[in-house]
């Protein structure tokens, strides 16, 4: 046994590595998904709870031909990046704040490294685009929307990491102060066992909705009941007001909607437009068209209207009915068309756009959507990715379809977790827009 290997652990040969054993592993770097990467006799091991620079006891939980997965049993030598867990729910075992153990000053750099790794490994970039990065303030107490489980006793809480069990005694540190008062904790109200509870902050308070399986014979559907607040409640984005259902998609960080809208407006401004004068820019064309794909409530519609001019026609596509049930003051006076449809089916039915914004789910846009959008040759595309792996694949598809990345902005809108978002601006490769991207995109 190695002199530095504690009793009860060993560093096995690859052929010996089996589920359940405990190994000593040095964590070398971070992988996508918030897990550390180390090696045992040349085999890669993905380690939940490990940080670069840690030396850990790791229990092997899964063994594959080329890699294994495990979780930290004990930290033998702590990384300089490691701090005490900042979230009480995560400290109790919840899976909410896996980066609560990371020094906040180092968190953004780790996420940039993960993005670069995914762009090279999965996106095929040999020369990376320039990546700008920023963390949204505040870095704690930022979450305005949360989905909770309900246990057999009717107590609401956050799921434990990789488990169906719940932490019901304390709330996650990232939820805005007061949002879960009376919802989570020892004296909280009770809900229907097995249901989900969605809580969302609004301009005038909060919404609490209970979602549960519908009656027998309708098992694929869910019934919802508004426990507190209105079904559609006001949420402000800068000077724009939307009426949003708690069950509709909405950016979780309190500062994210306004920050993203500013980026969309800037990135969608087309060459030759009169800066600060939307009427003048609209005069260049009787009808500018923009697509807002996976658009939810239409949060980017005002930004697109400002970028393209007051006469712009904006088409929002989203398959979720919950996104379209309210009248939004922010959209008054805008030529806005709503399409409740899957994006891949809708794009062939829309008029050709000059600008496209797409904010796909974690699974990404995929080949069919990217190809269909690129075939319309919009002058600018803004692609928002919430998963670096699927974003890297999508950017490779854009490159194959003749689009360059001109701007790449990593936004840490989920401090304390491994999640982040990336906003990319793309233009057709023949536009000579000064794109800073891989040479392969020019072929």
N, C-alpha and C positions, 0 to 999 in steps of 0.2 A: 504494500500500500504506500502511496506517495506520502511523504512526511507532512505535507500540507493538507492532506485529505482527512477530515474528521472521521472518527469512528462511526460505523454504520453507513458510510457512503463509499462509493468507489467510482472510478472512471472506467467503464467497461469497454471492451472491444465492440465494434459495430455489430458483429454477429451476436454479441451477448445482450444487446440493448433490448429490454422487455418492459412491457407495461407494468407499472406499480413500483419499480425500483427507484431509488433516490441516487442522483449523480451530482457531482460537483462540476459546475459549469461557470465559465467566465462569459458574461454578456458583452458582445462585441459591438452591436449596433441595433437600431430599432427597425422593426418591420411595420408595414401597413397593418392597422388593426390594434396598435398599441401594445404589441408584444416584443420582447427582446429576442435577439438571435445570438446563439452560441453554437459551439460544435462539440461533439463527442466522437473522438477518433475519426474525424473527417465528416461525420454526419451532422447536418444542420438540425438544430433543435430550436423550435419556437417556444419561448418561455413567457407565459403570462405573469405579469408582475415584475419582470426583470427590466433593468435599465442599463444602458451602456456604461461599462466600468464596474458593474456589480460582480461579485463572486458569490454564487448562490448554491444552496442545496435545492435541487429541482426534482420533483416527482414526475416520472414519465407517465403520461396519460394516454398517448396514442403513438403507435409506431408504424410508419409507412416505409416503402422501399428506399426512398431517398431522403426522408426527413422524419422527425418525430416532434411531438408536442408535449409540453409539460407545464407545470406551475411551480412557483417559488414556495418552498417549504420554510426556508430560513435564509436570511441575507448574512453571509459570512464576512464579507468585506463590502461596505456600501460605496456606491458610486458617488462622486462629488455632486451629481445631479439630484441625488435622493434627499428628500425632506420628509418630515412626518406628514401623514395623510391629513389634508386640510378639510375634508368633508366628513362629518360625523356619520352620515349614512354609509358612505364607502368604508369607513373604519369599522362599521358593524357588519360589513360583508356585501353591501349593495354594489351593483355593477355600474353605478352612475358616473363616478369620477375616477376613472382609472389613471388619469394623469394628475390626480391630487397629490401624488407622491413625488412629482417633478418640481424642482425649483422653478418658480414662475418666470424667472429671468432666462431660463434655458428652454422653456417650452416651445416658443415660436421657432427657435433654431432647429429643434428636433423635427418639427413639422415640415419645415422647408427641406430638410435632409430626406424625409420620407417622400415628399413630392418629387424631388429630383430623382430618387431611386426608382420610383414608379414610372416616371417619364422615360427613363433610360431602359428599364427592364421590359416594360409592357408597351410603352409608346414608341419604342424604336428610335428615340432621339439620341443622336451621337453628339450633337451640339445643342445644348439646352437653350430655350428662350430665357431672356432675363426675367427673373422672378422678383417682384416686389412683395413685401409682406407687412402685415400689421395686425395687432391684437385689438379687438374692439373693447372699449371701456363700457361698463366696469368688468373687471376680470373675475368677480364673484358676485353672487346675487343677481345674475343677468337673465335667468331663464323665465320667460313670461308664459310658457305653456308647458304642461307636464301631463303625462299619461301614467296612471297608477294602476296596479293590480289590487284585487280585494281578496282577502283570505277567507277561510271557512267561518271565521268569527265576525266577518263583515268589516275588518279593519283594512284601511287603504295604506299602501306603501309601495316602495321601489323594489323591483326584483333583485335578488342576490345574483352575483355574477355566475353565469352559466347554470342557473337554477330556476325552478318554479317557486321557490320559497320567497317570502317577502320580508323586507325590513320595515316594520310599521311603527317603531318607537321614536324615530327621529327623521327629519326631512333632509333632503339633499341640500348642500350648501349653495348650490348654484341657482336655486329658485329665488325669485325676487322676494324681498322681505314681506311677510304677512300673507303671501298668496295661499299658503297651505295651512293657515291658522284654522283650527277646528276640523281639518281634514286628515292630517297625519299627526300621530302622537298618542300618548296614553289616555287622554281625555277626549279624543276626537269622536265625531259622529260615526255611525256605522252605515254601511252600504250593503247592497245585495251581494252575498257571497258568490265569487266567481266572475263578477262583473269587472268592467274597467271604468275608472273615473278619470275624466279629462277636466283639468282646471286651467283656465286661461285668464290672464290679466286683461282688463279693458280700461278705457278712459275713465269710466265711472265706478270701477270696482272689479268684479271678477265674474266669470261664468263657471259653473260646475255642472257637468253633464255626466250622467251614468249611462254607459253603453253595455248592453247584455244581449245574449242570444235571443232571437225572437221566438214566438210560440212554436210548438211542435209542428213539423211539416215544413218549416221555413228556416231550417238550421243554417243555411248559407247566409242568411240575412242577420242584421243586428237591429235591435230596438234601442232608441235613445230617449232619455228623460232629462229635461232641464231641471236640476235641483236648485240652482241659484242663478240669478241674472236673467238676461234676455237670450232668446235663441240666436239673434244676430245683434251683436253689441259693438259700439263704436271703438275703433282703434285708430290712432293718429300716426301718420307717416309724414313728418314735416308739417306742412300746412294742409295736407290731404287727409280726408277722413274716410275710412272704410267701415262697413258694417259686416262683421265677421262671425261665423259660427265657430264654436269651440272645436268642433270636429273637422273643420276645414284646415288645409295646410296653411301655415303661417310661420315665418321665421321666428325661431325661439329666442334669440338674443334681443334684448330691448332696443339695442342700437342698430341691429342688422337691417331692418327694412329701409330706413333712411339712407344708410351707408351704401346698400346695394343699388338703390334707386339713383343716387348720385353717380355711381359708376356706370350704370346703364345709360343714363342721359349723356354722360361724357363720351363713352365708347361708341354710342350710336350716332353721334354727330357726324354728318357726312362732309367730305371735302367740298368746299364751295358754298356751304351754308353761311348765312350772315349771322355771325356769333352774337347772341343776345337778342336777336330779332327774328322770332319764329315766323312772323308774317312775311318778312322779306324772303326767308328761305323757302317758305311754302310757295312763293310766287314762281319758283323755278319749275314747278310741276303742279298741275291741277289736282292731282291726287297721289300723294305718297302713301305707300302701303307698308305696314309693319306687322310682323307675326310675333305673338306672345305665346310660346308653346310651353305646355305643362304650366299654364299661367295661373292656376288657382283662382283667387279672387280678382285678379287683374292688377296686382300691386304695381307692375311696371308700366301699365298703360299711360298714366300721366307723364312719366319720364320719357316714354317713346313719343308721346304727343309733343312734348317740349323739344325733343331732339330733332324731330322731322318736320315740325311746323303745325300750325293750328288746323290746317286742312287735312292732316293725316288721317288715314283710316287704319284702325288697329284691330286685329283679329286675335282673340284669346281662345286657345284650345285647351280643354281639360276634361278628362273623363269623369271627374267627381261631381256629382250633383250638388254636394254640400258647398261647393265653391261658388255657386251661381244663384243662390236663393235670395239674395238681398240686393237692394238698390244702394249703390255707393255714391255719396256726395262727391267723392274725388273724381268720378267719371262723368259727372254732369257736363254737357256741352261738348263731349268728345265723340267722334264718330267711331263707336266701339261695337264690334260684332262678337258675340259669344257662340262658341261651338262646343257643345257637350259631346265629345267624341274622343276616341283614341287618336293620339297624334299621328301615328303611322297611317291611319285611314283618312284623316282630315286634310293633310297637307296637299294632297292631289286635287282637292276641291277649292282651294283658296286662290285668290288673285296673286300674281307674282309680287314678292316683297322687295323693298330696298334694304330693310333692316329686319333681322330676326333675333329675338332673345329666346333661349331655351334653358329651362331649369329642370332637367329630368330627375327622376328619383334615383336612389342609390344604385340601381341596376344600370344606369346610364341611358343614353339615347339609342345607341346601337346602329348597326349598319344600314338598316332600311330607312330610318329617320334621317340620318346624316346624308345618305345618298339622295333622298327625295328633296331635302332642303337645298343641298348643293346644286342639284339639277336646275333649280330656279334662279341660281346665280345672284343671290342677294349681295349688295355692295358691302355689307358688314354683318357679321354674326357675333353675338355675345353668348358664350356657352358657360353656364354656371355648373360646376361639378362639386357634389358633396362627398364623393368617394374618389380618392386619388387613383385607384386601380382602374375603375371604369372610365374615369376622365382621361387617363393616359391612352386607353384603347380608343375612346372617341376621338381624341386629338389625332391619333394615327389615321383614323378613318377620314377625318377632315383633310389631313395632308394628302391622302390618296385621292381625295376628291378635288384637290387643287386649291386648298385654302391654307394660308400662312397664319401663324400666331404672331400678332403684333404687340399684345399686352398680356401679361400673366400676373394676376394679383392673388396672392394667398391671403385669405381673410380668416384669422382665428376668431371665429364667432362662437366657439365652444370651449372657452378656457377651462382647464381642469379635466378635460377629456381628450381622447386621442383624435377626436373629430375636428375637421376644419373644412372650409370651402375655398374654391378657386374660381375666379372670374377671368375668363379669357376672351380677348377680342381677336377675331379672325377676319381676313379679307381675301378675295380671290388672288391667286398667286401672280396673275398678270398685271395687277394694279400698281406694282412698284411702290408699295406703301412703306418701304423701309423695314420689312418684317425681320425680326431677330429670331430666327428659328433654324432648324436643321436643314442642311443642304439638300437632303432628300426631298424636302417639300417643294423644291424648285424643279424637280424632274417631271 
